[in-house]
């Protein structure tokens, strides 16, 4: 449920103060986290039902080496059934660990926007939303209202092209196709379009994987026109964002 090492290409570790979720959009249809709970029922006795794990709230404090930490790879911190007080406790832990960089990703952008003014946003807490198709671009609008020093978009699983994105205030975009059994195919031109939009906007572009089954075509196979794209937000961008949000 938490790991000091992660196979997710854009992070180094995972931390799950909650486990389990409910599906809110087509990007959830073949949820990796749900499949993990089904494979390991002894580890996840509540299955994929949302479960608070207060015993895990302090875990990052025990990790001495600085690292990138993906928050809730097995859940969504802003799920409607996670109490406000529990979210604040998770943020308190993150604030107390400035040696780490925390990457939070949610599909519950409306709740994020409601709570964001009452949450702390130091430079080592990054905030992102998932957008799998044009019907959910509105999530980015809520993200852009927050004061997070780094705001990012995960276009994964990418189920349709995302043309004409307004990437104002978006520092990073991660893209990837669907890779679970029965996956819906992504087209290379969809990724090219995102790459080009990021280049024009000055947004870092990270192509995680191209999707497909049985091989997800990640790692060295995740290439567009003969090259990989693994950009991350720079320290300069973070500092500039802090100045703009001050």
Secondary structure, DSSP 4 states (H G I P E B T S, - for coil): --BSS---TT-SEEE-SEEB----SGGGTT-HHHHHHHH-TTT-TTTTS-EE-GGGTTHHHH--S--EEEETTTB-TT-TTS-HHHHHHHHHHHHT-TTSEEEEEES-HHHHHHHHTTS---TTEEEEEE--SGGGTHHHHHHTTS--SEEEEEE-S--S---S---TT--EEEEE---STTPPPPPHHHHHHHHHHHHHHT-EEEEEE---SS---BGGG-EETTEE-B----HHHHHHHHHHH-
